[in-house]
Amino acid sequence: MQEKGNISIHTENIFPIIKKFLYSDNEIFLRELVSNAVDAVQKIKRLGSLGQFNGEVGQPLVQVSVNKEAKTITISDNGLGMTAEEIKKYINQVAFSGASEFVEKFKDAKDANEIIGKFGLGFYSAFMVADLVEIQTLSYQDGAEPARWVCDGSTEFEITEGTRETRGTDIILHVNKDSEEFLEESKLQGILDKYAKFLPVPIKFGTKKESVEDGEDAEGKKQFKDVEVDNIINTTNPIWTKAPADLSDEDYLSFYRELYPFSEEPLFWIHLNVDYPFNLTGVLYFPKLKNDFEMQRNKIKLFSRQVFITDEVKDIVPEFLMLLHGVIDSPDIPLNVSRSFLQADSNVKKINNYITKKVADKLAELFNKDRKSFEEKWKDIGLFVKYGMISEDKFYDKAKDFALVGNTKNELFTLTEYKDKVAPLQTDKNGNVVYLYSNDASKQDAFIQSANKKDYDVLVLDSPIDNHFINQLEQKLEKTSIKRVDSSVADKLIEKDEVNEHVLSEDQVKEVTSIFEKAITKPGMQVEVVALNPDELPVTITMDEFMRRMKDMAAMGGGMGFYGQMPDNYKVAINGNHKLVSKILKAEGEEQTNLAKQAVDLALLAQGMLTGADLTAFVSRSVELI
């Protein structure tokens, strides 16, 4: 048996094109070839189980070996094998049946994943790292003869009689000069760990030392010795391939530790398992999220039939679920995915919706089953739930029943419970329920206490996405407005029909306004004398809720850049009913100015706005006044 020929390509040489486009991601050659070998092994097992192969299937195995001296990498399997005719069909013809279309369609491609795996090019990824590729194979079919195929990266090939004596296939890569890094065992081990960690057929890569018991010493203590064992790099039956009923909590936690060795243990997890209208299995874990909103992306790993594809799952998993950890495995997602494919694929959208629903259902189940436990976890999952409610309407519709809000007294309420709690006292004259909140309870303590004196409740909304969450709630909740507790004086936070009487005459109001306007040196301060409870502070400085919120969103890059450029404007509310204001009116000259400045500086200090030379002057003035 000897045959030479040309791979029938009616266009320019295709191999340089493969190399050019795949150069940046050349490690996937090993994923492709090992995956092909696993397929071949699984097929012979399948034929054996169907009675279409009567020989000995044997222990399924794929081996990867490296020979530094010969500069070769070999991928061997004990699968189906091929006849010379099958080599011609599957290697020479099928792989390049779409070659012309391939060149035309992908000549401008930028992403390797747009190319490899299309038109059967997976095998030819070998030429990314090899000058010469050799196949030695023996088919399972009765009377089959071993065959050898050789190609040097041109369109020429040669088929001769092979030397393989047992069923299966060896792919031998003669590594080119530019790719000699792949002759390092540590490099190959790293690639196999990444792509083949959970393949369904054992993958052997050399040997390793293992410590085993070796009797006891004279004192009766156990002895151990090192033995050489096969280095099997994969777990063939990962937990997502098993039924949840067959798994314990420890199984899930152990798998999590295997995926993320240095992470804190997860809060809980969801086992995904669906076979219609698409196939999907997997386990998603809820990690403990820190309040600084660390976006730990690329923590969900995507597999296709246990072959690792990518940890960039943006279009498959909803944006807010990128905070989860775990694995998703779906044969309905092709082994080689490109962003454009994912965005257009209908299965991907269905998977996205399914995962959103499963996560919402799991959270609802936890809330309904054990609310106390759910509340204990809220600190860790609240950020994630809010993020989901902001970004996905379908998730909001489910989450509104279990999402919690907490107040300054550390009490937690559902959205419905909270509205019922505050509506009696916190409804304004227009029938709107007003929620008050703090984003820094220690800094805004004086404002919180003023609100509490009126029996108003104050929420704590201090996470990085709470600005967006507040806007979302205002849009979704009927006749509800939300104000930061320091956006106005307590009497003005919730507009009521009641009016406090002024103890000052009109002329005195004008005089007080003039005194304080002279005392204030900071720009953007608008003085207003108001009639408040005498127990309230003499001077309160606030920023309008709308303007402050827009500025906060601009600072977070929320598309409100225009507001970010605007100068800060503050309201300076002078409590005309406070006894200090009466004292200032009676004072004269420098004493009057100093008292007014002192009252304003105290208000600035309460807002953390008194710094530098102004703070120094305030301290000096305070000493003199004492």
SVG drawing of the C-alpha trace seen along z (x, -y; Angstrom):
<svg xmlns="http://www.w3.org/2000/svg" viewBox="-52 -96 70 107">
<polyline fill="none" stroke="black" stroke-width="0.4" points="0.0,0.0 1.5,-3.3 -0.1,-6.4 0.9,-10.0 -1.5,-12.8 -2.7,-16.3 -5.4,-17.4 -8.0,-18.7 -8.1,-22.4 -9.1,-24.7 -7.4,-27.7 -4.1,-28.9 -2.3,-26.8 -4.6,-26.7 -2.0,-25.8 -0.4,-29.2 -3.8,-30.7 -4.6,-28.3 -1.3,-29.2 -1.7,-32.9 -5.1,-33.1 -4.5,-30.6 -1.1,-31.7 -2.2,-33.7 -4.1,-30.7 -1.9,-27.8 -2.2,-25.8 -5.7,-24.7 -4.1,-22.2 -3.8,-19.8 -7.4,-20.3 -8.6,-19.5 -6.4,-16.4 -7.2,-15.0 -10.9,-15.7 -10.8,-13.7 -9.0,-10.9 -11.7,-10.8 -14.4,-10.7 -12.7,-7.7 -12.6,-5.9 -16.2,-6.6 -17.3,-5.4 -15.7,-2.0 -17.4,-1.7 -20.7,-2.6 -20.2,0.0 -19.4,2.6 -22.5,1.9 -24.6,2.1 -23.1,5.4 -21.6,4.0 -18.1,4.7 -17.4,8.1 -13.8,7.7 -12.3,6.7 -13.0,3.0 -10.5,2.9 -9.8,0.1 -10.5,-3.2 -7.4,-5.4 -5.9,-8.4 -2.2,-9.0 -0.2,-12.1 3.6,-11.8 6.5,-14.0 10.0,-13.1 12.3,-16.0 15.2,-14.5 13.0,-13.6 11.0,-16.8 7.7,-15.0 4.4,-15.1 2.2,-12.0 -1.5,-11.7 -2.5,-8.0 -5.9,-6.3 -7.3,-2.8 -10.5,-3.9 -11.9,-3.1 -8.9,-3.5 -9.1,-4.2 -8.5,-2.3 -6.5,-3.9 -9.8,-4.7 -11.2,-6.4 -8.1,-8.5 -8.6,-9.7 -12.2,-10.4 -12.0,-12.1 -8.5,-13.6 -8.1,-14.5 -11.6,-15.2 -14.0,-16.0 -11.6,-18.4 -11.2,-20.4 -14.5,-20.0 -15.3,-23.6 -11.8,-25.0 -12.7,-27.5 -15.6,-28.8 -13.4,-28.8 -10.8,-31.0 -13.4,-33.4 -15.4,-33.6 -12.5,-33.9 -9.8,-35.7 -10.6,-38.8 -11.2,-37.0 -9.6,-38.3 -10.6,-35.7 -9.2,-32.2 -12.5,-30.8 -14.2,-32.0 -12.1,-29.5 -11.0,-26.4 -13.6,-23.7 -15.4,-25.0 -15.2,-22.9 -13.6,-20.1 -10.4,-22.0 -9.9,-20.7 -7.4,-18.1 -5.4,-20.5 -4.7,-22.7 -1.8,-20.3 0.0,-22.3 0.0,-25.3 2.9,-23.7 4.2,-21.0 6.3,-21.0 5.3,-17.4 2.2,-15.5 2.1,-11.7 -0.9,-9.4 -0.3,-5.7 -3.7,-3.9 -5.3,-0.5 -9.1,-0.1 -11.3,2.0 -12.8,3.6 -12.0,7.3 -9.0,7.8 -8.0,4.2 -4.4,3.3 -2.5,0.6 -2.1,-2.6 0.3,-5.6 -0.5,-9.1 2.1,-11.9 1.8,-15.6 4.4,-18.3 2.0,-21.2 1.7,-21.6 -1.2,-20.2 0.7,-17.0 0.2,-13.9 1.4,-10.3 -0.3,-7.1 1.7,-3.9 1.4,-0.8 1.5,-1.5 3.3,0.1 0.6,-0.1 -0.3,3.4 -3.2,2.6 -6.6,0.9 -6.5,-2.8 -4.6,-5.9 -1.4,-7.8 -1.1,-11.4 2.6,-12.3 3.5,-15.9 7.1,-16.8 7.2,-20.1 8.5,-23.1 11.3,-25.4 8.9,-28.2 6.9,-25.9 9.5,-24.1 8.0,-25.5 5.4,-22.7 8.1,-20.1 8.3,-21.1 6.2,-18.7 5.1,-21.5 3.7,-23.4 1.7,-20.4 0.5,-19.6 -0.8,-23.1 -2.8,-22.9 -4.2,-19.5 -5.2,-20.7 -7.0,-23.6 -8.8,-21.8 -9.0,-18.1 -9.5,-18.2 -12.9,-16.6 -12.9,-14.6 -14.9,-11.4 -12.0,-9.1 -8.9,-8.8 -6.0,-10.9 -2.6,-9.7 0.4,-12.0 3.5,-10.3 3.9,-9.1 4.0,-10.6 5.2,-9.6 2.6,-8.7 3.1,-7.9 1.6,-4.5 1.5,-2.7 4.4,-0.2 3.9,1.7 5.0,0.4 8.3,-0.4 9.7,1.1 7.5,-1.2 4.3,-0.3 4.0,-3.5 2.9,-3.4 5.6,-3.6 5.2,-5.0 7.1,-4.6 7.0,-6.4 5.8,-4.4 5.6,-5.4 2.0,-5.5 0.2,-6.7 -0.3,-10.4 -4.1,-10.5 -4.8,-14.2 -8.6,-14.1 -11.7,-13.3 -13.9,-11.3 -17.1,-11.7 -17.4,-15.2 -20.3,-16.0 -22.3,-17.8 -22.7,-14.5 -24.3,-12.8 -27.8,-13.0 -28.2,-15.5 -29.7,-12.7 -26.4,-10.8 -24.4,-13.7 -23.7,-15.0 -23.0,-18.6 -19.4,-17.5 -19.2,-16.3 -20.3,-19.8 -17.9,-21.6 -15.0,-19.3 -15.6,-20.0 -15.7,-23.8 -12.3,-23.5 -10.9,-21.6 -12.1,-24.5 -11.1,-27.4 -8.4,-26.1 -7.9,-29.4 -11.5,-30.7 -13.8,-30.9 -16.5,-28.2 -19.6,-29.1 -22.9,-30.0 -25.0,-27.5 -25.3,-26.1 -27.7,-25.2 -27.5,-21.9 -28.6,-22.5 -30.0,-19.6 -32.3,-20.0 -32.7,-18.0 -35.4,-19.9 -35.6,-22.2 -31.8,-22.0 -29.2,-19.9 -27.6,-21.6 -25.9,-20.3 -23.8,-22.1 -23.4,-23.4 -23.5,-27.1 -22.1,-28.3 -23.0,-31.5 -19.7,-32.9 -19.5,-35.4 -19.4,-38.8 -17.6,-41.7 -19.4,-45.0 -16.7,-46.7 -18.2,-44.9 -15.2,-43.0 -16.2,-41.9 -14.8,-38.4 -15.5,-37.6 -14.4,-34.5 -15.3,-32.3 -17.8,-30.2 -16.3,-27.6 -18.1,-26.5 -17.8,-22.9 -19.1,-21.0 -19.4,-17.3 -16.8,-17.7 -14.3,-19.5 -13.4,-22.9 -14.2,-25.7 -13.8,-29.0 -14.4,-31.0 -15.7,-33.9 -19.4,-33.1 -20.9,-36.6 -23.6,-35.8 -24.5,-32.4 -24.9,-33.6 -26.8,-36.8 -24.6,-39.7 -25.5,-39.7 -24.8,-36.0 -21.2,-36.6 -20.7,-37.0 -21.4,-33.3 -18.8,-30.5 -19.1,-27.0 -19.5,-25.1 -22.0,-24.8 -21.8,-22.0 -23.9,-22.0 -23.4,-19.9 -25.7,-22.5 -23.0,-25.0 -20.4,-24.1 -16.9,-23.3 -15.5,-26.4 -17.5,-29.4 -17.1,-33.0 -18.8,-36.0 -20.8,-36.7 -22.1,-33.1 -23.1,-33.2 -25.0,-36.5 -27.0,-35.1 -27.6,-31.5 -31.2,-30.8 -30.1,-28.0 -27.8,-30.4 -30.7,-32.8 -32.8,-30.0 -30.0,-28.8 -29.5,-32.4 -33.3,-32.6 -33.3,-29.1 -30.3,-29.9 -32.0,-33.2 -35.2,-31.4 -33.3,-28.6 -31.3,-31.1 -34.5,-33.1 -36.4,-29.9 -33.5,-28.7 -33.4,-32.0 -37.2,-32.0 -37.0,-28.5 -34.3,-29.4 -36.3,-32.5 -39.6,-30.6 -38.0,-27.5 -35.9,-29.3 -36.2,-33.0 -33.8,-33.4 -31.0,-31.6 -31.7,-33.7 -31.5,-36.9 -28.1,-35.8 -26.8,-35.3 -28.3,-38.6 -25.2,-40.6 -23.3,-38.3 -26.0,-37.9 -27.8,-41.2 -25.4,-42.9 -25.9,-40.1 -29.7,-40.1 -29.9,-43.9 -27.6,-43.7 -29.9,-41.1 -33.0,-43.2 -31.4,-46.3 -30.2,-44.4 -33.0,-41.8 -36.7,-42.6 -37.6,-38.9 -35.4,-38.5 -36.8,-41.6 -40.4,-40.2 -39.4,-37.1 -36.9,-38.8 -39.2,-41.5 -40.8,-38.9 -37.6,-37.9 -35.3,-41.0 -34.7,-42.6 -33.9,-46.1 -32.4,-46.9 -32.7,-49.9 -30.4,-51.6 -31.8,-49.4 -30.5,-46.3 -34.0,-45.1 -34.7,-43.5 -37.9,-43.7 -39.2,-42.6 -40.3,-45.5 -44.0,-44.9 -43.4,-44.7 -41.4,-47.9 -44.0,-49.9 -46.6,-48.7 -44.3,-49.7 -43.6,-53.3 -46.7,-54.3 -48.7,-55.5 -46.1,-58.1 -44.0,-58.7 -46.7,-59.6 -46.5,-63.1 -49.3,-65.5 -49.5,-64.2 -50.0,-60.6 -46.5,-59.4 -44.7,-57.1 -41.3,-58.6 -38.4,-56.2 -35.5,-57.8 -32.0,-56.2 -28.5,-56.7 -25.4,-55.7 -23.0,-56.4 -24.8,-55.9 -21.8,-57.2 -21.3,-60.3 -25.0,-61.1 -25.8,-60.2 -27.1,-63.7 -29.6,-63.6 -30.7,-60.1 -31.3,-61.1 -33.4,-64.1 -35.5,-61.8 -35.9,-59.3 -37.2,-62.0 -40.1,-62.4 -40.5,-58.5 -39.3,-58.3 -37.5,-55.1 -34.1,-55.2 -32.8,-52.5 -29.2,-51.8 -28.3,-51.7 -24.5,-51.9 -23.4,-49.4 -21.7,-50.6 -24.8,-49.9 -27.5,-51.3 -27.7,-54.5 -29.0,-52.4 -31.1,-50.2 -32.8,-53.3 -33.7,-54.5 -35.0,-51.1 -37.2,-51.0 -38.6,-54.4 -39.5,-53.3 -41.1,-50.0 -42.9,-50.9 -46.1,-52.9 -46.3,-56.4 -43.0,-56.0 -40.1,-58.4 -36.7,-57.8 -34.6,-60.5 -31.3,-60.5 -31.7,-61.5 -29.3,-64.4 -31.0,-65.8 -33.0,-68.3 -33.8,-69.2 -36.0,-66.6 -39.2,-68.8 -38.8,-69.2 -37.9,-65.6 -41.5,-64.6 -43.8,-67.5 -46.8,-67.6 -49.7,-70.1 -48.5,-71.1 -46.6,-74.4 -44.3,-75.6 -44.8,-79.2 -41.9,-81.6 -40.8,-83.4 -39.0,-86.0 -40.6,-89.0 -40.1,-89.5 -37.4,-92.1 -35.6,-89.8 -35.6,-87.0 -34.0,-89.4 -31.4,-90.5 -30.5,-86.8 -30.2,-86.0 -27.8,-88.9 -25.7,-88.0 -25.2,-84.4 -24.6,-85.3 -21.7,-87.5 -20.4,-84.7 -20.3,-82.1 -17.2,-82.1 -17.7,-78.9 -19.3,-79.3 -22.6,-77.6 -24.3,-78.1 -27.9,-79.3 -29.2,-80.6 -32.8,-80.1 -34.3,-80.9 -36.9,-78.3 -39.3,-77.7 -38.2,-74.4 -38.6,-72.8 -36.5,-74.7 -34.7,-71.4 -33.4,-71.0 -29.9,-72.3 -29.5,-76.0 -27.8,-75.5 -28.2,-72.5 -26.4,-72.2 -27.9,-69.9 -27.7,-69.1 -30.8,-68.7 -31.7,-64.9 -32.0,-64.9 -28.8,-66.9 -26.7,-64.9 -28.0,-61.6 -27.1,-62.6 -23.7,-63.6 -23.2,-60.3 -24.2,-58.4 -21.8,-60.6 -19.0,-59.7 -19.8,-56.0 -19.8,-56.4 -23.5,-56.1 -23.9,-58.2 -24.7,-61.4 -21.4,-63.1 -23.1,-66.5 -24.1,-66.6 -20.6,-65.7 -19.3,-68.9 -21.8,-71.2 -20.6,-73.1 -21.9,-71.8 -24.8,-73.7 -26.0,-73.5 -28.9,-74.7 -28.0,-76.4 -31.2,-76.1 -31.1,-78.5 -33.5,-77.4 -35.2,-80.8 -36.8,-79.3 -33.5,-78.2 -32.3,-80.3 -28.8,-80.7 -30.3,-82.7 -32.0,-85.0 -28.6,-85.4 -26.9,-86.2 -29.5,-88.9 -28.8,-90.5 -25.0,-90.4 -23.1,-93.1 -20.0,-93.5 -17.3,-90.8 -19.2,-88.7 -22.2,-88.5 -20.0,-87.4 -18.1,-84.9 -21.2,-83.3 -22.7,-83.0 -19.4,-81.5 -19.3,-79.1 -22.8,-77.8 -22.1,-77.4 -18.8,-75.7 -20.5,-73.2 -23.0,-72.4 -20.1,-71.9 -18.2,-69.8 -21.3,-67.6 -21.2,-67.0 -17.5,-66.3 -17.0,-69.5 -14.8,-71.5 -11.1,-71.0 -7.7,-72.7 -7.4,-76.3 -11.2,-76.6 -10.9,-73.8 -7.9,-75.4 -9.8,-78.7 -12.8,-76.9 -10.7,-75.3 -9.0,-78.6 -12.4,-80.4 -13.8,-77.6 -11.0,-78.1 -11.6,-81.8 -15.3,-81.3 -14.7,-78.9"/>
</svg>
